[in-house]
Amino acid sequence: MNSIIQHSRNAAPFILRLFLVALFIVAGGALTEAREYSVKISGTVDTFGNTVHGQNGSAIPVNLTLTFETDNGGQIAFAAQGTTPPDVSSPLGSNFHGYGKANITATNVTFGTRTWTQTHIFTQSVGTANVADIWFNAPIDENPTRIMMRFQDSTEFSDLGFFRNFGAMTDFDPGLVFFDGGTGGTAVGPITSLSVVPFRPARFGRLIVRGPSRVRRKITRATYKVKIPNVGYEDAENVKIKVLGKGIVRTTKSVQGKILARGTETIKLRVKFKLRKPGKIKASFRVTSSNAGSRSFTKRIKVK
């Protein structure tokens, strides 16, 4: 009987861990990494002799950027290629994947003197049954090549791609439209490039420090290796390591070059000690960068 009770006690922590993992997954993938994407849109527009937001020309370059965050909600609408939704004239030429405006966490959408923000995003529908704020022809993480999105206020609007629903063309139209309510002019042109790039700023993961955990007072130097992972999607620049602590001569070393995105660098350090009596000390290994923040690891060292 006692052996059965003991076995149950040993199994309890394992069962609890399984329960917690299952709970995280059911709660929406809390074990997965958050993802951001940079949506970059390029093209040229023609104002047809009119002035539109201070611009006038036949081939004005346009470069726009949206920051898209999947943690703020997933796909909210879908219309399949080949189907004919209500109030649509003919079968769809592409799949339509719809998302909400909460997914857009930042915008760099400016044409001339006009700048649009998330508050100006206008809801659009593919037929009466499919409503969303931004549409792609593929899920955001599967490299979409078409977009449909509108920014609008009471007097002006801008289209980044739009929906053609007449004749034989019921599909995404890869065009740009900027309407100036002040002059009444409109700039129109094609989207020449749409790219969706995974984005996360450079960020350090957990440091791993290998080296002596025991030193003698007569020893003045010891070698440590510090493994520095960059778990972000940008290169970490101007990386430095500092070692601080009681009985430790401050040590600083710069990492040559960059730590590449999703890469790891291992740095060897010679740490100098000034140890007067036995006991325990703490060595703080701190890694900093100009664009990846900082990360620290404390190693306890016994002095004999």
One Martini backbone bead per residue (centre of mass of N, CA, C, O) as a GRO file, in nm:
protein
  304
    1MET     BB    1   0.059   0.062  -0.022
    2ASN     BB    2   0.300   0.259   0.013
    3SER     BB    3   0.403   0.227  -0.283
    4ILE     BB    4   0.155   0.351  -0.416
    5ILE     BB    5   0.170   0.628  -0.282
    6GLN     BB    6   0.458   0.698  -0.378
    7HIS     BB    7   0.396   0.679  -0.683
    8SER     BB    8   0.185   0.905  -0.686
    9ARG     BB    9   0.376   1.131  -0.592
   10ASN     BB   10   0.579   1.109  -0.832
   11ALA     BB   11   0.355   1.158  -1.061
   12ALA     BB   12   0.233   1.438  -1.007
   13PRO     BB   13   0.431   1.640  -1.144
   14PHE     BB   14   0.399   1.522  -1.431
   15ILE     BB   15   0.093   1.566  -1.457
   16LEU     BB   16   0.104   1.873  -1.412
   17ARG     BB   17   0.274   1.940  -1.662
   18LEU     BB   18   0.075   1.832  -1.870
   19PHE     BB   19  -0.157   2.018  -1.790
   20LEU     BB   20  -0.012   2.291  -1.851
   21VAL     BB   21   0.044   2.243  -2.147
   22ALA     BB   22  -0.250   2.203  -2.231
   23LEU     BB   23  -0.347   2.479  -2.131
   24PHE     BB   24  -0.173   2.655  -2.319
   25ILE     BB   25  -0.285   2.546  -2.587
   26VAL     BB   26  -0.588   2.608  -2.537
   27ALA     BB   27  -0.523   2.926  -2.483
   28GLY     BB   28  -0.349   2.987  -2.772
   29GLY     BB   29  -0.034   2.931  -2.781
   30ALA     BB   30   0.172   3.025  -2.540
   31LEU     BB   31   0.435   2.861  -2.655
   32THR     BB   32   0.446   3.053  -2.874
   33GLU     BB   33   0.568   3.287  -3.088
   34ALA     BB   34   0.558   3.593  -3.151
   35ARG     BB   35   0.438   3.785  -3.445
   36GLU     BB   36   0.582   3.997  -3.689
   37TYR     BB   37   0.507   4.218  -3.971
   38SER     BB   38   0.632   4.360  -4.271
   39VAL     BB   39   0.441   4.569  -4.484
   40LYS     BB   40   0.537   4.628  -4.822
   41ILE     BB   41   0.459   4.912  -5.041
   42SER     BB   42   0.487   4.958  -5.397
   43GLY     BB   43   0.481   5.245  -5.637
   44THR     BB   44   0.291   5.430  -5.887
   45VAL     BB   45   0.164   5.766  -5.973
   46ASP     BB   46  -0.103   5.960  -6.129
   47THR     BB   47  -0.243   6.301  -6.144
   48PHE     BB   48  -0.333   6.428  -6.421
   49GLY     BB   49  -0.239   6.743  -6.354
   50ASN     BB   50  -0.288   6.732  -6.061
   51THR     BB   51  -0.325   6.812  -5.717
   52VAL     BB   52  -0.204   6.577  -5.462
   53HIS     BB   53  -0.101   6.648  -5.171
   54GLY     BB   54   0.128   6.832  -5.332
   55GLN     BB   55   0.120   6.650  -5.590
   56ASN     BB   56   0.291   6.632  -5.927
   57GLY     BB   57   0.254   6.363  -6.166
   58SER     BB   58   0.321   6.049  -6.358
   59ALA     BB   59   0.565   5.908  -6.146
   60ILE     BB   60   0.507   5.861  -5.831
   61PRO     BB   61   0.651   5.748  -5.565
   62VAL     BB   62   0.560   5.462  -5.347
   63ASN     BB   63   0.609   5.409  -4.980
   64LEU     BB   64   0.480   5.155  -4.766
   65THR     BB   65   0.396   5.072  -4.408
   66LEU     BB   66   0.317   4.779  -4.212
   67THR     BB   67   0.235   4.656  -3.887
   68PHE     BB   68   0.194   4.304  -3.813
   69GLU     BB   69  -0.002   4.135  -3.549
   70THR     BB   70  -0.095   3.809  -3.453
   71ASP     BB   71  -0.166   3.844  -3.138
   72ASN     BB   72  -0.435   4.034  -3.214
   73GLY     BB   73  -0.532   3.817  -3.411
   74GLY     BB   74  -0.689   3.648  -3.648
   75GLN     BB   75  -0.871   3.533  -3.872
   76ILE     BB   76  -1.219   3.663  -3.963
   77ALA     BB   77  -1.213   3.594  -4.282
   78PHE     BB   78  -1.355   3.397  -4.571
   79ALA     BB   79  -1.299   3.356  -4.935
   80ALA     BB   80  -1.330   3.142  -5.193
   81GLN     BB   81  -1.217   3.030  -5.465
   82GLY     BB   82  -1.498   3.010  -5.698
   83THR     BB   83  -1.688   3.167  -5.544
   84THR     BB   84  -2.027   3.333  -5.484
   85PRO     BB   85  -2.101   3.579  -5.319
   86PRO     BB   86  -2.305   3.791  -5.206
   87ASP     BB   87  -2.304   4.057  -5.435
   88VAL     BB   88  -2.147   3.896  -5.656
   89SER     BB   89  -2.100   3.863  -6.002
   90SER     BB   90  -1.856   3.647  -5.968
   91PRO     BB   91  -1.622   3.442  -5.934
   92LEU     BB   92  -1.350   3.411  -5.758
   93GLY     BB   93  -0.994   3.453  -5.829
   94SER     BB   94  -0.949   3.435  -5.510
   95ASN     BB   95  -0.841   3.428  -5.207
   96PHE     BB   96  -0.991   3.560  -4.895
   97HIS     BB   97  -0.812   3.717  -4.622
   98GLY     BB   98  -0.930   3.832  -4.309
   99TYR     BB   99  -0.868   4.122  -4.100
  100GLY     BB  100  -0.808   4.322  -3.832
  101LYS     BB  101  -0.708   4.634  -3.707
  102ALA     BB  102  -0.551   4.513  -3.456
  103ASN     BB  103  -0.306   4.405  -3.633
  104ILE     BB  104  -0.240   4.708  -3.662
  105THR     BB  105   0.036   4.879  -3.492
  106ALA     BB  106   0.153   5.027  -3.758
  107THR     BB  107   0.220   5.327  -3.963
  108ASN     BB  108   0.353   5.424  -4.311
  109VAL     BB  109   0.114   5.642  -4.450
  110THR     BB  110   0.234   5.854  -4.710
  111PHE     BB  111   0.109   6.137  -4.917
  112GLY     BB  112   0.266   6.390  -4.894
  113THR     BB  113   0.049   6.564  -4.671
  114ARG     BB  114  -0.066   6.272  -4.620
  115THR     BB  115  -0.171   6.092  -4.316
  116TRP     BB  116  -0.215   5.760  -4.201
  117THR     BB  117  -0.395   5.565  -3.963
  118GLN     BB  118  -0.558   5.329  -3.779
  119THR     BB  119  -0.821   5.515  -3.743
  120HIS     BB  120  -0.871   5.507  -4.082
  121ILE     BB  121  -0.972   5.234  -4.105
  122PHE     BB  122  -1.172   5.059  -4.348
  123THR     BB  123  -1.433   4.867  -4.391
  124GLN     BB  124  -1.458   4.560  -4.587
  125SER     BB  125  -1.623   4.370  -4.851
  126VAL     BB  126  -1.702   4.026  -4.968
  127GLY     BB  127  -1.965   4.077  -4.975
  128THR     BB  128  -2.205   4.058  -4.720
  129ALA     BB  129  -2.056   3.807  -4.546
  130ASN     BB  130  -1.756   3.954  -4.581
  131VAL     BB  131  -1.577   4.105  -4.307
  132ALA     BB  132  -1.303   4.351  -4.312
  133ASP     BB  133  -0.997   4.554  -4.294
  134ILE     BB  134  -0.800   4.327  -4.421
  135TRP     BB  135  -0.672   4.189  -4.732
  136PHE     BB  136  -0.568   3.868  -4.858
  137ASN     BB  137  -0.447   3.590  -5.075
  138ALA     BB  138  -0.314   3.508  -4.794
  139PRO     BB  139  -0.174   3.430  -4.537
  140ILE     BB  140   0.055   3.617  -4.367
  141ASP     BB  141   0.256   3.343  -4.343
  142GLU     BB  142   0.224   3.297  -4.696
  143ASN     BB  143   0.301   3.521  -4.894
  144PRO     BB  144   0.146   3.756  -4.999
  145THR     BB  145   0.048   3.948  -5.321
  146ARG     BB  146  -0.224   4.073  -5.204
  147ILE     BB  147  -0.423   4.374  -5.141
  148MET     BB  148  -0.695   4.516  -4.919
  149MET     BB  149  -0.724   4.873  -4.845
  150ARG     BB  150  -0.869   5.141  -4.635
  151PHE     BB  151  -0.852   5.496  -4.609
  152GLN     BB  152  -1.078   5.714  -4.406
  153ASP     BB  153  -1.282   6.002  -4.419
  154SER     BB  154  -1.509   6.259  -4.474
  155THR     BB  155  -1.319   6.356  -4.757
  156GLU     BB  156  -1.109   6.108  -4.771
  157PHE     BB  157  -0.897   5.864  -4.963
  158SER     BB  158  -0.722   5.536  -4.954
  159ASP     BB  159  -0.593   5.281  -5.172
  160LEU     BB  160  -0.463   4.940  -5.110
  161GLY     BB  161  -0.609   4.816  -5.297
  162PHE     BB  162  -0.889   4.644  -5.464
  163PHE     BB  163  -1.228   4.566  -5.564
  164ARG     BB  164  -1.333   4.376  -5.841
  165ASN     BB  165  -1.704   4.389  -5.937
  166PHE     BB  166  -1.690   4.317  -6.268
  167GLY     BB  167  -1.757   4.108  -6.484
  168ALA     BB  168  -1.472   3.894  -6.507
  169MET     BB  169  -1.364   4.078  -6.257
  170THR     BB  170  -1.319   3.902  -5.937
  171ASP     BB  171  -1.079   4.078  -5.761
  172PHE     BB  172  -0.785   4.183  -5.717
  173ASP     BB  173  -0.652   4.520  -5.729
  174PRO     BB  174  -0.321   4.643  -5.792
  175GLY     BB  175  -0.394   4.943  -5.657
  176LEU     BB  176  -0.362   5.303  -5.635
  177VAL     BB  177  -0.541   5.551  -5.422
  178PHE     BB  178  -0.563   5.924  -5.415
  179PHE     BB  179  -0.782   6.147  -5.244
  180ASP     BB  180  -0.844   6.502  -5.271
  181GLY     BB  181  -1.070   6.709  -5.112
  182GLY     BB  182  -0.956   6.996  -5.181
  183THR     BB  183  -0.901   6.953  -5.514
  184GLY     BB  184  -1.024   6.671  -5.644
  185GLY     BB  185  -0.788   6.492  -5.676
  186THR     BB  186  -0.631   6.197  -5.843
  187ALA     BB  187  -0.425   5.919  -5.764
  188VAL     BB  188  -0.296   5.666  -5.997
  189GLY     BB  189  -0.177   5.316  -5.958
  190PRO     BB  190   0.050   5.065  -5.926
  191ILE     BB  191   0.145   4.779  -5.770
  192THR     BB  192   0.484   4.654  -5.777
  193SER     BB  193   0.509   4.582  -5.452
  194LEU     BB  194   0.476   4.294  -5.217
  195SER     BB  195   0.591   4.257  -4.878
  196VAL     BB  196   0.637   3.989  -4.625
  197VAL     BB  197   0.813   4.036  -4.315
  198PRO     BB  198   0.955   3.913  -4.063
  199PHE     BB  199   0.932   4.076  -3.732
  200ARG     BB  200   1.196   4.142  -3.489
  201PRO     BB  201   1.373   4.263  -3.278
  202ALA     BB  202   1.645   4.254  -3.135
  203ARG     BB  203   1.710   3.971  -2.901
  204PHE     BB  204   1.793   3.830  -2.609
  205GLY     BB  205   1.859   3.547  -2.471
  206ARG     BB  206   1.971   3.308  -2.285
  207LEU     BB  207   2.241   3.283  -2.100
  208ILE     BB  208   2.564   3.108  -2.124
  209VAL     BB  209   2.788   3.008  -1.857
  210ARG     BB  210   3.131   2.902  -1.873
  211GLY     BB  211   3.308   2.795  -1.575
  212PRO     BB  212   3.433   2.854  -1.285
  213SER     BB  213   3.297   2.785  -0.940
  214ARG     BB  214   3.604   2.769  -0.840
  215VAL     BB  215   3.838   2.954  -0.633
  216ARG     BB  216   4.145   3.087  -0.549
  217ARG     BB  217   4.310   3.342  -0.400
  218LYS     BB  218   4.570   3.304  -0.588
  219ILE     BB  219   4.377   3.345  -0.813
  220THR     BB  220   4.344   3.608  -1.074
  221ARG     BB  221   4.243   3.417  -1.315
  222ALA     BB  222   3.963   3.345  -1.549
  223THR     BB  223   3.782   3.144  -1.781
  224TYR     BB  224   3.505   3.244  -1.994
  225LYS     BB  225   3.196   3.140  -2.151
  226VAL     BB  226   2.967   3.322  -2.369
  227LYS     BB  227   2.637   3.262  -2.468
  228ILE     BB  228   2.474   3.451  -2.741
  229PRO     BB  229   2.143   3.490  -2.816
  230ASN     BB  230   1.952   3.582  -3.112
  231VAL     BB  231   1.585   3.592  -3.126
  232GLY     BB  232   1.566   3.781  -3.349
  233TYR     BB  233   1.512   3.969  -3.683
  234GLU     BB  234   1.780   4.120  -3.603
  235ASP     BB  235   2.070   4.253  -3.578
  236ALA     BB  236   2.316   4.275  -3.336
  237GLU     BB  237   2.460   4.575  -3.208
  238ASN     BB  238   2.707   4.671  -3.015
  239VAL     BB  239   2.834   4.440  -2.842
  240LYS     BB  240   2.858   4.388  -2.479
  241ILE     BB  241   3.068   4.281  -2.200
  242LYS     BB  242   3.009   4.254  -1.844
  243VAL     BB  243   3.197   4.220  -1.532
  244LEU     BB  244   3.060   4.194  -1.201
  245GLY     BB  245   3.183   4.225  -0.857
  246LYS     BB  246   3.290   4.110  -0.573
  247GLY     BB  247   3.632   4.066  -0.639
  248ILE     BB  248   3.606   4.212  -0.924
  249VAL     BB  249   3.743   4.313  -1.209
  250ARG     BB  250   3.641   4.504  -1.434
  251THR     BB  251   3.492   4.367  -1.736
  252THR     BB  252   3.543   4.438  -2.094
  253LYS     BB  253   3.375   4.334  -2.409
  254SER     BB  254   3.376   4.331  -2.754
  255VAL     BB  255   3.195   4.247  -3.029
  256GLN     BB  256   3.261   4.136  -3.330
  257GLY     BB  257   3.039   4.277  -3.489
  258LYS     BB  258   2.759   4.079  -3.535
  259ILE     BB  259   2.452   3.936  -3.432
  260LEU     BB  260   2.265   3.745  -3.589
  261ALA     BB  261   1.976   3.662  -3.684
  262ARG     BB  262   1.913   3.378  -3.507
  263GLY     BB  263   2.184   3.385  -3.357
  264THR     BB  264   2.519   3.282  -3.228
  265GLU     BB  265   2.758   3.380  -2.968
  266THR     BB  266   3.095   3.304  -2.855
  267ILE     BB  267   3.264   3.429  -2.562
  268LYS     BB  268   3.586   3.504  -2.442
  269LEU     BB  269   3.692   3.541  -2.092
  270ARG     BB  270   3.907   3.737  -1.878
  271VAL     BB  271   3.897   3.718  -1.530
  272LYS     BB  272   3.959   3.937  -1.260
  273PHE     BB  273   4.085   3.894  -0.931
  274LYS     BB  274   4.020   4.011  -0.569
  275LEU     BB  275   4.101   3.791  -0.311
  276ARG     BB  276   4.096   3.787   0.057
  277LYS     BB  277   3.858   3.573   0.118
  278PRO     BB  278   3.664   3.339   0.197
  279GLY     BB  279   3.369   3.223   0.001
  280LYS     BB  280   3.111   3.413  -0.165
  281ILE     BB  281   3.038   3.505  -0.504
  282LYS     BB  282   2.918   3.739  -0.759
  283ALA     BB  283   2.881   3.711  -1.112
  284SER     BB  284   2.803   3.964  -1.353
  285PHE     BB  285   2.669   3.902  -1.671
  286ARG     BB  286   2.656   4.169  -1.913
  287VAL     BB  287   2.451   4.235  -2.197
  288THR     BB  288   2.483   4.471  -2.466
  289SER     BB  289   2.299   4.704  -2.691
  290SER     BB  290   2.179   4.931  -2.934
  291ASN     BB  291   1.910   4.710  -3.028
  292ALA     BB  292   1.875   4.452  -2.784
  293GLY     BB  293   1.943   4.540  -2.520
  294SER     BB  294   1.948   4.326  -2.227
  295ARG     BB  295   2.151   4.075  -2.040
  296SER     BB  296   2.165   3.849  -1.753
  297PHE     BB  297   2.416   3.668  -1.547
  298THR     BB  298   2.450   3.473  -1.246
  299LYS     BB  299   2.751   3.369  -1.084
  300ARG     BB  300   2.849   3.138  -0.851
  301ILE     BB  301   3.141   3.169  -0.635
  302LYS     BB  302   3.392   2.982  -0.481
  303VAL     BB  303   3.614   3.063  -0.213
  304LYS     BB  304   3.941   2.929  -0.089
   0.00000   0.00000   0.00000
